Amino acid sequence: MRDAIYMQQAISQARNAWALGEVPVGALVVKDGQVIATGFNQPIGNHDPTAHAEIMALRAAAAILGNYRLPGCEMYVTLEPCAMCAGAMLHARLARVVYGASDPKTGACGSVLNLFEQEKLNHHTELTAGVLADECGTLLKEFFAERRLAQQKT
């Protein structure tokens, strides 16, 4: 139940990305039951290939807490993180990552590879997959369907 409530908030962040023409992915960082930071995809508008929702939320959380390490924090994200984002989460020492829809093309939590299962890494983060997966996936499908339709009209 708690995971679904936080994922709904991440979906709201994803809608912010869509409103700006970005792929609708949203994320938030939770510590001690409180949302401390949010983020949504902004690589196009920011001209920044690292401006994924997860990175934006991690940056905000680190600034708020005054530490690049985020022990005891949880990340909620609407789409399975890519290798860049998963690596950043591991470096941040997140306690847990919860994601919605799987990403069969770039997912680094089990779909393509699983960085969180690498035993040689010095930090291990708990992973929960599939929270509100249908709702998260539908948001992405609708976004890309709308984009394809707009391209056909031009």
PyMOL commands that place a pseudoatom at each C-alpha (Angstrom):
pseudoatom trace, name=CA, resn=MET, resi=1, chain=A, elem=C, hetatm=0, pos=[0.000, 0.000, 0.000]
pseudoatom trace, name=CA, resn=ARG, resi=2, chain=A, elem=C, hetatm=0, pos=[2.739, 2.464, 0.969]
pseudoatom trace, name=CA, resn=ASP, resi=3, chain=A, elem=C, hetatm=0, pos=[4.672, 1.643, -2.203]
pseudoatom trace, name=CA, resn=ALA, resi=4, chain=A, elem=C, hetatm=0, pos=[1.598, 2.322, -4.343]
pseudoatom trace, name=CA, resn=ILE, resi=5, chain=A, elem=C, hetatm=0, pos=[1.055, 5.730, -2.709]
pseudoatom trace, name=CA, resn=TYR, resi=6, chain=A, elem=C, hetatm=0, pos=[4.630, 6.792, -3.419]
pseudoatom trace, name=CA, resn=MET, resi=7, chain=A, elem=C, hetatm=0, pos=[4.475, 5.388, -6.950]
pseudoatom trace, name=CA, resn=GLN, resi=8, chain=A, elem=C, hetatm=0, pos=[1.375, 7.506, -7.608]
pseudoatom trace, name=CA, resn=GLN, resi=9, chain=A, elem=C, hetatm=0, pos=[3.476, 10.537, -6.684]
pseudoatom trace, name=CA, resn=ALA, resi=10, chain=A, elem=C, hetatm=0, pos=[6.212, 9.382, -9.065]
pseudoatom trace, name=CA, resn=ILE, resi=11, chain=A, elem=C, hetatm=0, pos=[3.564, 9.068, -11.799]
pseudoatom trace, name=CA, resn=SER, resi=12, chain=A, elem=C, hetatm=0, pos=[2.602, 12.688, -11.127]
pseudoatom trace, name=CA, resn=GLN, resi=13, chain=A, elem=C, hetatm=0, pos=[6.230, 13.642, -11.705]
pseudoatom trace, name=CA, resn=ALA, resi=14, chain=A, elem=C, hetatm=0, pos=[6.196, 11.652, -14.955]
pseudoatom trace, name=CA, resn=ARG, resi=15, chain=A, elem=C, hetatm=0, pos=[3.234, 13.739, -16.114]
pseudoatom trace, name=CA, resn=ASN, resi=16, chain=A, elem=C, hetatm=0, pos=[5.386, 16.861, -15.571]
pseudoatom trace, name=CA, resn=ALA, resi=17, chain=A, elem=C, hetatm=0, pos=[7.911, 15.420, -18.028]
pseudoatom trace, name=CA, resn=TRP, resi=18, chain=A, elem=C, hetatm=0, pos=[5.168, 14.698, -20.580]
pseudoatom trace, name=CA, resn=ALA, resi=19, chain=A, elem=C, hetatm=0, pos=[3.886, 18.272, -20.284]
pseudoatom trace, name=CA, resn=LEU, resi=20, chain=A, elem=C, hetatm=0, pos=[7.348, 19.449, -21.384]
pseudoatom trace, name=CA, resn=GLY, resi=21, chain=A, elem=C, hetatm=0, pos=[7.562, 16.967, -24.273]
pseudoatom trace, name=CA, resn=GLU, resi=22, chain=A, elem=C, hetatm=0, pos=[9.956, 14.674, -22.406]
pseudoatom trace, name=CA, resn=VAL, resi=23, chain=A, elem=C, hetatm=0, pos=[9.549, 10.894, -22.059]
pseudoatom trace, name=CA, resn=PRO, resi=24, chain=A, elem=C, hetatm=0, pos=[7.232, 10.573, -19.029]
pseudoatom trace, name=CA, resn=VAL, resi=25, chain=A, elem=C, hetatm=0, pos=[9.389, 9.110, -16.296]
pseudoatom trace, name=CA, resn=GLY, resi=26, chain=A, elem=C, hetatm=0, pos=[9.122, 10.364, -12.732]
pseudoatom trace, name=CA, resn=ALA, resi=27, chain=A, elem=C, hetatm=0, pos=[11.009, 9.643, -9.538]
pseudoatom trace, name=CA, resn=LEU, resi=28, chain=A, elem=C, hetatm=0, pos=[11.114, 10.562, -5.893]
pseudoatom trace, name=CA, resn=VAL, resi=29, chain=A, elem=C, hetatm=0, pos=[13.371, 9.983, -2.916]
pseudoatom trace, name=CA, resn=VAL, resi=30, chain=A, elem=C, hetatm=0, pos=[11.827, 9.065, 0.437]
pseudoatom trace, name=CA, resn=LYS, resi=31, chain=A, elem=C, hetatm=0, pos=[13.565, 9.133, 3.821]
pseudoatom trace, name=CA, resn=ASP, resi=32, chain=A, elem=C, hetatm=0, pos=[11.881, 8.160, 7.071]
pseudoatom trace, name=CA, resn=GLY, resi=33, chain=A, elem=C, hetatm=0, pos=[8.474, 8.139, 5.392]
pseudoatom trace, name=CA, resn=GLN, resi=34, chain=A, elem=C, hetatm=0, pos=[8.842, 11.657, 3.969]
pseudoatom trace, name=CA, resn=VAL, resi=35, chain=A, elem=C, hetatm=0, pos=[9.298, 12.622, 0.331]
pseudoatom trace, name=CA, resn=ILE, resi=36, chain=A, elem=C, hetatm=0, pos=[12.465, 14.712, 0.349]
pseudoatom trace, name=CA, resn=ALA, resi=37, chain=A, elem=C, hetatm=0, pos=[13.064, 15.136, -3.384]
pseudoatom trace, name=CA, resn=THR, resi=38, chain=A, elem=C, hetatm=0, pos=[11.394, 14.611, -6.728]
pseudoatom trace, name=CA, resn=GLY, resi=39, chain=A, elem=C, hetatm=0, pos=[12.515, 14.502, -10.325]
pseudoatom trace, name=CA, resn=PHE, resi=40, chain=A, elem=C, hetatm=0, pos=[11.308, 13.919, -13.840]
pseudoatom trace, name=CA, resn=ASN, resi=41, chain=A, elem=C, hetatm=0, pos=[12.968, 13.388, -17.204]
pseudoatom trace, name=CA, resn=GLN, resi=42, chain=A, elem=C, hetatm=0, pos=[14.549, 16.555, -18.596]
pseudoatom trace, name=CA, resn=PRO, resi=43, chain=A, elem=C, hetatm=0, pos=[17.380, 15.528, -20.962]
pseudoatom trace, name=CA, resn=ILE, resi=44, chain=A, elem=C, hetatm=0, pos=[15.871, 17.237, -24.029]
pseudoatom trace, name=CA, resn=GLY, resi=45, chain=A, elem=C, hetatm=0, pos=[15.048, 20.562, -22.407]
pseudoatom trace, name=CA, resn=ASN, resi=46, chain=A, elem=C, hetatm=0, pos=[18.248, 20.661, -20.373]
pseudoatom trace, name=CA, resn=HIS, resi=47, chain=A, elem=C, hetatm=0, pos=[20.449, 19.444, -23.253]
pseudoatom trace, name=CA, resn=ASP, resi=48, chain=A, elem=C, hetatm=0, pos=[21.825, 16.950, -20.739]
pseudoatom trace, name=CA, resn=PRO, resi=49, chain=A, elem=C, hetatm=0, pos=[21.982, 13.205, -21.407]
pseudoatom trace, name=CA, resn=THR, resi=50, chain=A, elem=C, hetatm=0, pos=[22.229, 12.579, -17.655]
pseudoatom trace, name=CA, resn=ALA, resi=51, chain=A, elem=C, hetatm=0, pos=[19.025, 14.463, -16.763]
pseudoatom trace, name=CA, resn=HIS, resi=52, chain=A, elem=C, hetatm=0, pos=[16.970, 11.323, -16.214]
pseudoatom trace, name=CA, resn=ALA, resi=53, chain=A, elem=C, hetatm=0, pos=[14.242, 11.448, -13.557]
pseudoatom trace, name=CA, resn=GLU, resi=54, chain=A, elem=C, hetatm=0, pos=[16.310, 9.375, -11.137]
pseudoatom trace, name=CA, resn=ILE, resi=55, chain=A, elem=C, hetatm=0, pos=[19.397, 11.556, -11.471]
pseudoatom trace, name=CA, resn=MET, resi=56, chain=A, elem=C, hetatm=0, pos=[17.348, 14.723, -10.994]
pseudoatom trace, name=CA, resn=ALA, resi=57, chain=A, elem=C, hetatm=0, pos=[15.809, 13.292, -7.802]
pseudoatom trace, name=CA, resn=LEU, resi=58, chain=A, elem=C, hetatm=0, pos=[19.187, 12.057, -6.517]
pseudoatom trace, name=CA, resn=ARG, resi=59, chain=A, elem=C, hetatm=0, pos=[20.765, 15.470, -7.106]
pseudoatom trace, name=CA, resn=ALA, resi=60, chain=A, elem=C, hetatm=0, pos=[17.942, 17.238, -5.276]
pseudoatom trace, name=CA, resn=ALA, resi=61, chain=A, elem=C, hetatm=0, pos=[18.041, 14.790, -2.353]
pseudoatom trace, name=CA, resn=ALA, resi=62, chain=A, elem=C, hetatm=0, pos=[21.821, 15.087, -2.015]
pseudoatom trace, name=CA, resn=ALA, resi=63, chain=A, elem=C, hetatm=0, pos=[21.578, 18.889, -1.987]
pseudoatom trace, name=CA, resn=ILE, resi=64, chain=A, elem=C, hetatm=0, pos=[18.797, 18.839, 0.631]
pseudoatom trace, name=CA, resn=LEU, resi=65, chain=A, elem=C, hetatm=0, pos=[20.625, 16.370, 2.885]
pseudoatom trace, name=CA, resn=GLY, resi=66, chain=A, elem=C, hetatm=0, pos=[24.037, 17.923, 2.275]
pseudoatom trace, name=CA, resn=ASN, resi=67, chain=A, elem=C, hetatm=0, pos=[25.594, 14.587, 1.383]
pseudoatom trace, name=CA, resn=TYR, resi=68, chain=A, elem=C, hetatm=0, pos=[26.116, 12.684, -1.868]
pseudoatom trace, name=CA, resn=ARG, resi=69, chain=A, elem=C, hetatm=0, pos=[25.414, 9.487, 0.037]
pseudoatom trace, name=CA, resn=LEU, resi=70, chain=A, elem=C, hetatm=0, pos=[21.794, 8.832, 0.825]
pseudoatom trace, name=CA, resn=PRO, resi=71, chain=A, elem=C, hetatm=0, pos=[21.746, 5.978, 3.357]
pseudoatom trace, name=CA, resn=GLY, resi=72, chain=A, elem=C, hetatm=0, pos=[18.299, 5.039, 4.581]
pseudoatom trace, name=CA, resn=CYS, resi=73, chain=A, elem=C, hetatm=0, pos=[16.664, 6.573, 1.503]
pseudoatom trace, name=CA, resn=GLU, resi=74, chain=A, elem=C, hetatm=0, pos=[14.364, 4.877, -0.962]
pseudoatom trace, name=CA, resn=MET, resi=75, chain=A, elem=C, hetatm=0, pos=[13.872, 5.749, -4.634]
pseudoatom trace, name=CA, resn=TYR, resi=76, chain=A, elem=C, hetatm=0, pos=[10.522, 5.319, -6.389]
pseudoatom trace, name=CA, resn=VAL, resi=77, chain=A, elem=C, hetatm=0, pos=[10.640, 5.515, -10.177]
pseudoatom trace, name=CA, resn=THR, resi=78, chain=A, elem=C, hetatm=0, pos=[8.034, 4.777, -12.823]
pseudoatom trace, name=CA, resn=LEU, resi=79, chain=A, elem=C, hetatm=0, pos=[10.386, 2.963, -15.220]
pseudoatom trace, name=CA, resn=GLU, resi=80, chain=A, elem=C, hetatm=0, pos=[13.101, 0.402, -14.572]
pseudoatom trace, name=CA, resn=PRO, resi=81, chain=A, elem=C, hetatm=0, pos=[16.371, 2.339, -14.250]
pseudoatom trace, name=CA, resn=CYS, resi=82, chain=A, elem=C, hetatm=0, pos=[19.058, 2.238, -16.935]
pseudoatom trace, name=CA, resn=ALA, resi=83, chain=A, elem=C, hetatm=0, pos=[22.682, 1.351, -16.182]
pseudoatom trace, name=CA, resn=MET, resi=84, chain=A, elem=C, hetatm=0, pos=[23.641, 5.002, -15.586]
pseudoatom trace, name=CA, resn=CYS, resi=85, chain=A, elem=C, hetatm=0, pos=[20.855, 5.557, -13.080]
pseudoatom trace, name=CA, resn=ALA, resi=86, chain=A, elem=C, hetatm=0, pos=[21.333, 2.191, -11.362]
pseudoatom trace, name=CA, resn=GLY, resi=87, chain=A, elem=C, hetatm=0, pos=[25.036, 2.969, -10.968]
pseudoatom trace, name=CA, resn=ALA, resi=88, chain=A, elem=C, hetatm=0, pos=[24.249, 6.375, -9.476]
pseudoatom trace, name=CA, resn=MET, resi=89, chain=A, elem=C, hetatm=0, pos=[21.793, 4.766, -7.053]
pseudoatom trace, name=CA, resn=LEU, resi=90, chain=A, elem=C, hetatm=0, pos=[24.428, 2.297, -5.912]
pseudoatom trace, name=CA, resn=HIS, resi=91, chain=A, elem=C, hetatm=0, pos=[26.984, 5.101, -5.447]
pseudoatom trace, name=CA, resn=ALA, resi=92, chain=A, elem=C, hetatm=0, pos=[24.401, 7.048, -3.434]
pseudoatom trace, name=CA, resn=ARG, resi=93, chain=A, elem=C, hetatm=0, pos=[24.004, 4.015, -1.158]
pseudoatom trace, name=CA, resn=LEU, resi=94, chain=A, elem=C, hetatm=0, pos=[20.216, 3.947, -1.439]
pseudoatom trace, name=CA, resn=ALA, resi=95, chain=A, elem=C, hetatm=0, pos=[18.628, 1.397, 0.851]
pseudoatom trace, name=CA, resn=ARG, resi=96, chain=A, elem=C, hetatm=0, pos=[15.902, 0.468, -1.616]
pseudoatom trace, name=CA, resn=VAL, resi=97, chain=A, elem=C, hetatm=0, pos=[14.723, 1.096, -5.179]
pseudoatom trace, name=CA, resn=VAL, resi=98, chain=A, elem=C, hetatm=0, pos=[11.112, 0.533, -6.228]
pseudoatom trace, name=CA, resn=TYR, resi=99, chain=A, elem=C, hetatm=0, pos=[10.122, 0.761, -9.887]
pseudoatom trace, name=CA, resn=GLY, resi=100, chain=A, elem=C, hetatm=0, pos=[6.964, 0.399, -11.921]
pseudoatom trace, name=CA, resn=ALA, resi=101, chain=A, elem=C, hetatm=0, pos=[7.245, -0.693, -15.552]
pseudoatom trace, name=CA, resn=SER, resi=102, chain=A, elem=C, hetatm=0, pos=[10.050, -2.898, -16.833]
pseudoatom trace, name=CA, resn=ASP, resi=103, chain=A, elem=C, hetatm=0, pos=[12.289, -1.611, -19.624]
pseudoatom trace, name=CA, resn=PRO, resi=104, chain=A, elem=C, hetatm=0, pos=[13.173, -4.439, -22.019]
pseudoatom trace, name=CA, resn=LYS, resi=105, chain=A, elem=C, hetatm=0, pos=[15.538, -2.201, -24.020]
pseudoatom trace, name=CA, resn=THR, resi=106, chain=A, elem=C, hetatm=0, pos=[17.743, -0.575, -21.357]
pseudoatom trace, name=CA, resn=GLY, resi=107, chain=A, elem=C, hetatm=0, pos=[16.610, -1.869, -17.964]
pseudoatom trace, name=CA, resn=ALA, resi=108, chain=A, elem=C, hetatm=0, pos=[19.477, -2.518, -15.562]
pseudoatom trace, name=CA, resn=CYS, resi=109, chain=A, elem=C, hetatm=0, pos=[17.395, -4.138, -12.811]
pseudoatom trace, name=CA, resn=GLY, resi=110, chain=A, elem=C, hetatm=0, pos=[16.851, -7.450, -14.547]
pseudoatom trace, name=CA, resn=SER, resi=111, chain=A, elem=C, hetatm=0, pos=[15.413, -6.793, -18.006]
pseudoatom trace, name=CA, resn=VAL, resi=112, chain=A, elem=C, hetatm=0, pos=[18.737, -6.421, -19.852]
pseudoatom trace, name=CA, resn=LEU, resi=113, chain=A, elem=C, hetatm=0, pos=[21.134, -6.849, -16.928]
pseudoatom trace, name=CA, resn=ASN, resi=114, chain=A, elem=C, hetatm=0, pos=[20.927, -6.478, -13.159]
pseudoatom trace, name=CA, resn=LEU, resi=115, chain=A, elem=C, hetatm=0, pos=[23.530, -4.223, -11.572]
pseudoatom trace, name=CA, resn=PHE, resi=116, chain=A, elem=C, hetatm=0, pos=[21.861, -4.715, -8.204]
pseudoatom trace, name=CA, resn=GLU, resi=117, chain=A, elem=C, hetatm=0, pos=[22.777, -8.424, -8.223]
pseudoatom trace, name=CA, resn=GLN, resi=118, chain=A, elem=C, hetatm=0, pos=[26.498, -7.878, -8.811]
pseudoatom trace, name=CA, resn=GLU, resi=119, chain=A, elem=C, hetatm=0, pos=[28.109, -9.518, -5.796]
pseudoatom trace, name=CA, resn=LYS, resi=120, chain=A, elem=C, hetatm=0, pos=[31.467, -7.834, -6.397]
pseudoatom trace, name=CA, resn=LEU, resi=121, chain=A, elem=C, hetatm=0, pos=[30.020, -4.377, -5.805]
pseudoatom trace, name=CA, resn=ASN, resi=122, chain=A, elem=C, hetatm=0, pos=[30.549, -3.052, -2.293]
pseudoatom trace, name=CA, resn=HIS, resi=123, chain=A, elem=C, hetatm=0, pos=[26.986, -1.807, -1.731]
pseudoatom trace, name=CA, resn=HIS, resi=124, chain=A, elem=C, hetatm=0, pos=[23.765, -3.716, -2.199]
pseudoatom trace, name=CA, resn=THR, resi=125, chain=A, elem=C, hetatm=0, pos=[20.398, -2.054, -2.590]
pseudoatom trace, name=CA, resn=GLU, resi=126, chain=A, elem=C, hetatm=0, pos=[17.079, -3.816, -2.108]
pseudoatom trace, name=CA, resn=LEU, resi=127, chain=A, elem=C, hetatm=0, pos=[15.014, -3.903, -5.292]
pseudoatom trace, name=CA, resn=THR, resi=128, chain=A, elem=C, hetatm=0, pos=[11.220, -4.089, -5.678]
pseudoatom trace, name=CA, resn=ALA, resi=129, chain=A, elem=C, hetatm=0, pos=[9.797, -4.347, -9.198]
pseudoatom trace, name=CA, resn=GLY, resi=130, chain=A, elem=C, hetatm=0, pos=[6.375, -3.971, -10.755]
pseudoatom trace, name=CA, resn=VAL, resi=131, chain=A, elem=C, hetatm=0, pos=[4.621, -1.521, -8.414]
pseudoatom trace, name=CA, resn=LEU, resi=132, chain=A, elem=C, hetatm=0, pos=[1.728, -0.067, -10.448]
pseudoatom trace, name=CA, resn=ALA, resi=133, chain=A, elem=C, hetatm=0, pos=[3.490, -1.473, -13.508]
pseudoatom trace, name=CA, resn=ASP, resi=134, chain=A, elem=C, hetatm=0, pos=[0.374, -1.347, -15.705]
pseudoatom trace, name=CA, resn=GLU, resi=135, chain=A, elem=C, hetatm=0, pos=[-0.314, 2.300, -14.925]
pseudoatom trace, name=CA, resn=CYS, resi=136, chain=A, elem=C, hetatm=0, pos=[3.337, 3.260, -15.422]
pseudoatom trace, name=CA, resn=GLY, resi=137, chain=A, elem=C, hetatm=0, pos=[3.551, 1.315, -18.683]
pseudoatom trace, name=CA, resn=THR, resi=138, chain=A, elem=C, hetatm=0, pos=[0.284, 2.745, -20.006]
pseudoatom trace, name=CA, resn=LEU, resi=139, chain=A, elem=C, hetatm=0, pos=[1.579, 6.274, -19.464]
pseudoatom trace, name=CA, resn=LEU, resi=140, chain=A, elem=C, hetatm=0, pos=[4.612, 5.516, -21.626]
pseudoatom trace, name=CA, resn=LYS, resi=141, chain=A, elem=C, hetatm=0, pos=[2.562, 3.748, -24.311]
pseudoatom trace, name=CA, resn=GLU, resi=142, chain=A, elem=C, hetatm=0, pos=[0.127, 6.657, -24.549]
pseudoatom trace, name=CA, resn=PHE, resi=143, chain=A, elem=C, hetatm=0, pos=[2.982, 9.155, -24.787]
pseudoatom trace, name=CA, resn=PHE, resi=144, chain=A, elem=C, hetatm=0, pos=[4.670, 7.311, -27.652]
pseudoatom trace, name=CA, resn=ALA, resi=145, chain=A, elem=C, hetatm=0, pos=[1.346, 6.684, -29.428]
pseudoatom trace, name=CA, resn=GLU, resi=146, chain=A, elem=C, hetatm=0, pos=[0.620, 10.426, -29.270]
pseudoatom trace, name=CA, resn=ARG, resi=147, chain=A, elem=C, hetatm=0, pos=[4.109, 11.181, -30.575]
pseudoatom trace, name=CA, resn=ARG, resi=148, chain=A, elem=C, hetatm=0, pos=[3.733, 8.729, -33.509]
pseudoatom trace, name=CA, resn=LEU, resi=149, chain=A, elem=C, hetatm=0, pos=[0.347, 10.209, -34.381]
pseudoatom trace, name=CA, resn=ALA, resi=150, chain=A, elem=C, hetatm=0, pos=[1.805, 13.726, -34.401]
pseudoatom trace, name=CA, resn=GLN, resi=151, chain=A, elem=C, hetatm=0, pos=[4.644, 12.581, -36.691]
pseudoatom trace, name=CA, resn=GLN, resi=152, chain=A, elem=C, hetatm=0, pos=[2.170, 11.017, -39.132]
pseudoatom trace, name=CA, resn=LYS, resi=153, chain=A, elem=C, hetatm=0, pos=[0.312, 14.315, -39.391]
pseudoatom trace, name=CA, resn=THR, resi=154, chain=A, elem=C, hetatm=0, pos=[3.430, 16.228, -40.426]
for i in range(1, 154): cmd.bond("trace and resi %d" % i, "trace and resi %d" % (i + 1))
show_as sticks, trace
zoom trace
